[in-house]
Amino acid sequence: MEKNSLPHNESPKVHEILGGLAPLMPVVDWKKKPPSDKKVTWQWLPFKHSARKDDLQLSHWVKVVNGVPPTGDYSFAKYNKSVNITRYTDEEYEKYLANPNWTKEETDQLFDLCDRFSLKFIVIADRFPSSRTVEELKDRYYSVSRAILIARNSSSGDGDVDPLVKEPYDVSQDMKRKQALSLILSQTKLQERRDEEVLVEAKRISELRIKVAGESKSVAASNSSADVTERASPSKTVPPSNIQRPSTVLPSIITRDNLGTRLHPEEDLDWIPGKTDSGGARTGKKDQKSKICSSLVATGMNVTICSALLIGIMHLVR
């Protein structure tokens, strides 16, 4: 296919605009599926549920392929799950399960209801004949089941595999959990908002602590590397014997007595009446600061750096 040649002195964009309208929708080639060999119909057929024991027969719509109805159990019968309730004998009860607060008849009724209602203890407490709380029913059931498992598996050593043996039921913990849940559910919108603000502030403080700890570690690492570099390549202008750190020089030179009892940041290096010397004459703080600067310059420090350092120290010791 030959390309359309552009007219003389006409740009491609102008040619595209004047060349006609673009299609409104993209063209997609649709391929028709081949006809299927299966013939599907829906039929109203009877069925039986394997979970029921009364042979009740019901009917429903069933997908039939090529005239052959599906066979097998009801498709939803797989969801018929029941809890495996551990049962005990009279001998085991007398030997391992006797409790002065519970009779054998009450324990039997409890296990029958647990089997009937699949450990739904709210329903069990409603159907239980005597006045027992939900926590008492749960404690009795789990303690009996745990004692039976331990007694039966003590010889084989497999009793610690069952979750009832590994994690026994705690009545006090369950009551505390319900109390905490009731407190949360009874909160107002204002209390919920305050709790959210406390959590946000706690998160911010935790992140700030982590950040400060990381910066401290990085500063310590940089200081240690600087120490190693300084020891490896000492300065040529200052002998190694005269090199001293500000942390070791400043405490012996700068004290609160040298700077006076009170300094103000706005006073900087101006003269302020200082203390009286031994001869009774007044000595200004300017003289004291000059002595400190002279001492710092004698260690090899720059005069400008010395003045800036002295001003910063005055802010710290005021």
C-alpha positions in Angstrom: 0.0 0.0 0.0 1.4 3.3 -1.1 1.8 6.1 1.4 -0.2 9.3 0.7 2.2 12.1 -0.3 1.8 15.4 1.5 1.0 18.5 -0.5 3.7 21.0 -1.0 4.5 23.2 2.1 1.9 21.4 4.3 2.8 20.1 7.8 1.8 16.5 8.8 -0.4 17.8 11.7 -2.4 20.1 9.3 -2.8 17.2 6.9 -4.1 14.9 9.7 -6.6 17.6 10.8 -7.9 18.1 7.3 -7.7 14.5 6.3 -11.0 13.5 7.8 -12.5 12.5 11.2 -11.1 9.7 13.3 -13.3 6.7 14.1 -15.5 7.2 17.2 -14.8 3.7 18.5 -12.0 1.3 17.9 -12.8 -1.6 15.6 -12.4 -5.0 17.3 -12.6 -8.2 15.3 -15.1 -10.5 17.0 -14.7 -14.2 16.6 -17.7 -16.2 17.1 -17.3 -19.2 19.4 -17.9 -22.6 17.8 -21.1 -24.3 18.8 -20.8 -26.5 21.9 -21.7 -30.2 21.7 -23.3 -30.0 25.2 -27.0 -29.5 25.6 -27.7 -27.9 28.9 -31.2 -27.8 30.5 -32.6 -27.1 33.9 -34.9 -29.5 35.5 -36.9 -29.6 38.8 -35.7 -32.8 40.5 -36.0 -34.2 44.0 -33.0 -34.7 46.3 -32.1 -35.8 49.8 -29.8 -34.1 52.3 -27.2 -36.4 53.9 -27.2 -34.3 57.1 -30.8 -35.1 57.8 -31.7 -38.4 59.4 -35.4 -38.3 58.8 -35.1 -39.0 55.0 -36.8 -35.7 54.1 -37.2 -35.4 50.4 -37.0 -31.9 48.8 -36.8 -30.6 45.2 -34.7 -27.9 43.5 -33.6 -26.8 40.1 -30.7 -28.9 38.7 -28.4 -28.2 35.8 -28.7 -31.2 33.4 -26.1 -31.8 30.7 -27.1 -33.9 27.7 -30.1 -35.3 29.5 -28.0 -36.9 32.3 -28.9 -35.5 35.8 -26.1 -35.1 38.3 -25.5 -37.9 40.8 -24.0 -37.8 44.3 -24.7 -36.1 47.5 -26.3 -32.6 47.8 -23.7 -30.0 46.9 -24.2 -28.0 50.1 -23.9 -31.1 52.4 -20.1 -30.4 52.6 -20.8 -27.4 54.8 -22.5 -29.6 57.4 -19.7 -29.5 60.0 -20.1 -30.4 63.7 -17.9 -30.0 66.7 -16.2 -33.1 68.1 -17.3 -33.2 71.7 -15.2 -35.4 74.0 -17.3 -37.9 76.0 -16.4 -39.5 79.3 -17.3 -42.6 81.1 -18.6 -43.0 84.7 -15.3 -44.3 85.8 -13.4 -41.4 84.3 -15.8 -38.9 85.9 -15.3 -40.4 89.4 -11.6 -40.5 88.9 -10.7 -37.3 87.1 -13.7 -35.0 86.8 -15.4 -34.9 90.2 -16.1 -31.3 91.3 -18.0 -30.2 94.5 -19.5 -27.3 92.6 -20.9 -29.4 89.8 -22.9 -32.6 89.9 -22.7 -35.3 87.3 -26.2 -34.6 86.0 -25.3 -31.0 85.4 -22.1 -31.9 83.6 -24.0 -34.4 81.4 -26.6 -31.8 80.6 -23.9 -29.3 79.7 -22.1 -31.7 77.3 -25.4 -32.6 75.7 -26.2 -29.0 75.0 -22.6 -28.3 73.8 -23.1 -31.2 71.3 -26.5 -29.9 70.2 -25.7 -26.3 69.8 -22.0 -26.6 68.6 -20.4 -24.8 71.6 -22.6 -21.7 71.2 -22.3 -20.9 74.9 -24.7 -17.9 74.7 -27.5 -20.3 73.5 -26.3 -23.0 75.9 -26.6 -20.6 78.9 -30.1 -19.7 77.8 -31.1 -23.4 77.6 -29.3 -24.6 80.7 -31.7 -25.4 83.5 -29.8 -24.0 86.5 -28.6 -20.4 86.8 -25.0 -20.6 85.6 -23.1 -17.8 83.9 -21.5 -18.2 80.5 -18.1 -18.1 82.0 -18.9 -20.9 84.4 -20.3 -23.1 81.6 -17.2 -22.5 79.5 -14.8 -23.1 82.4 -16.6 -26.4 83.3 -16.6 -27.7 79.7 -13.0 -26.8 78.9 -11.6 -28.0 82.2 -13.4 -31.4 81.8 -12.3 -31.8 78.2 -8.7 -30.9 79.1 -8.6 -33.3 82.0 -10.0 -36.2 79.8 -7.3 -35.5 77.1 -4.5 -35.4 79.6 -5.7 -38.6 81.3 -6.1 -40.5 78.1 -2.9 -39.4 76.4 -0.6 -39.5 79.5 0.8 -42.8 78.5 1.3 -42.1 74.8 2.6 -38.5 75.3 0.4 -36.9 72.7 -1.8 -34.9 75.0 0.3 -31.7 74.6 -0.6 -31.5 70.9 -4.2 -30.7 71.4 -5.0 -26.9 71.7 -7.1 -27.5 74.8 -4.0 -28.8 76.6 -1.6 -26.2 75.3 -3.8 -23.2 76.0 -6.2 -23.8 78.9 -9.2 -21.6 79.4 -8.7 -18.6 81.8 -11.9 -17.4 83.4 -10.4 -14.2 84.9 -8.9 -13.2 81.5 -12.2 -13.8 79.7 -14.0 -11.6 82.2 -11.4 -8.8 81.9 -11.7 -9.0 78.1 -15.5 -8.6 78.3 -15.2 -5.7 80.7 -12.7 -3.9 78.4 -15.0 -4.5 75.5 -18.0 -3.1 77.3 -15.9 0.0 78.2 -15.0 0.5 74.6 -18.5 0.1 73.4 -19.8 2.6 76.0 -17.4 5.4 74.9 -18.7 8.6 73.5 -17.5 10.2 70.3 -15.5 12.7 72.3 -13.7 9.9 74.2 -13.0 8.0 71.0 -11.5 11.2 69.5 -9.3 11.7 72.6 -8.1 8.1 72.5 -7.2 8.6 68.8 -5.3 11.8 69.6 -3.4 10.0 72.4 -2.4 7.1 70.0 -1.3 9.6 67.4 0.8 11.5 69.9 2.3 8.3 71.3 3.3 7.2 67.7 4.9 10.6 67.1 6.9 10.4 70.3 8.0 6.9 69.5 9.1 7.9 66.0 11.0 11.0 67.4 12.8 8.8 69.9 13.9 6.4 67.1 15.0 9.4 65.0 17.0 10.9 67.9 18.6 7.6 68.7 19.7 7.1 65.1 21.1 10.6 64.9 23.1 10.1 68.1 24.6 6.9 66.7 25.5 8.6 63.5 27.2 11.5 65.4 29.1 9.0 67.6 30.2 7.1 64.5 31.4 10.3 62.8 33.3 11.4 66.0 35.0 8.1 66.2 36.0 8.3 62.5 37.3 11.8 63.0 39.4 10.6 66.0 41.0 7.9 63.8 41.7 10.4 61.0 43.2 12.9 63.4 45.5 10.3 64.9 46.5 9.0 61.5 47.4 12.4 60.0 48.3 15.0 62.7 48.4 18.7 61.8 51.7 20.1 60.5 51.4 23.5 62.1 50.8 22.4 65.6 52.9 19.7 67.2 51.1 16.6 68.5 52.1 17.4 72.0 50.2 20.7 71.9 47.0 19.3 70.4 44.2 19.4 72.9 40.5 19.1 72.5 38.1 21.8 73.5 36.4 19.4 76.0 39.7 19.1 77.9 40.8 22.8 77.5 37.6 24.7 78.2 36.8 23.3 81.6 40.2 24.4 83.0 39.9 27.9 81.4 36.2 28.8 81.4 34.3 28.6 84.6 31.3 30.5 86.1 33.7 32.4 88.3 35.6 33.7 85.3 32.4 34.7 83.5 30.7 36.2 86.5 27.5 35.1 88.3 25.1 36.1 85.6 25.5 36.8 81.8 23.0 38.1 79.3 23.0 37.1 75.7 22.3 40.6 74.5 25.4 41.9 76.3 27.9 39.8 74.1 31.4 41.0 74.8 30.6 44.5 76.1 32.0 45.6 79.5 29.9 44.8 82.5 31.0 45.6 86.1 32.5 42.4 87.5 33.8 41.3 90.8 36.2 43.0 93.2 39.8 41.7 93.1 42.0 41.2 96.2 43.2 44.8 96.1 39.6 46.2 96.2 39.6 47.3 92.6 36.7 46.5 90.3 37.6 44.1 87.5 35.4 44.1 84.4 34.2 40.9 82.7 35.7 42.3 79.5 39.2 41.7 81.0 38.1 38.2 82.1 36.9 37.5 78.6 40.0 38.8 77.1 42.1 36.5 79.2 39.9 33.5 78.2 40.3 34.5 74.5 44.1 34.8 74.9 44.2 31.3 76.5 42.2 29.8 73.6 44.3 31.6 71.0 47.4 30.2 72.7 46.2 26.7 72.0 46.1 27.4 68.3 42.5 28.4 67.9 41.4 31.1 65.4 40.4 34.4 67.0 37.0 34.5 65.2 36.2 31.0 66.2 37.3 31.8 69.8 34.9 34.8 70.0 32.0 32.8 68.6 32.7 30.0 71.0 32.9 32.3 74.0 29.5 33.9 73.1 27.9 30.5 72.9 29.4 29.5 76.2 28.0 32.6 77.8 24.5 31.6 76.7 25.0 28.2 78.3 26.3 29.2 81.7 23.9 32.1 82.4 
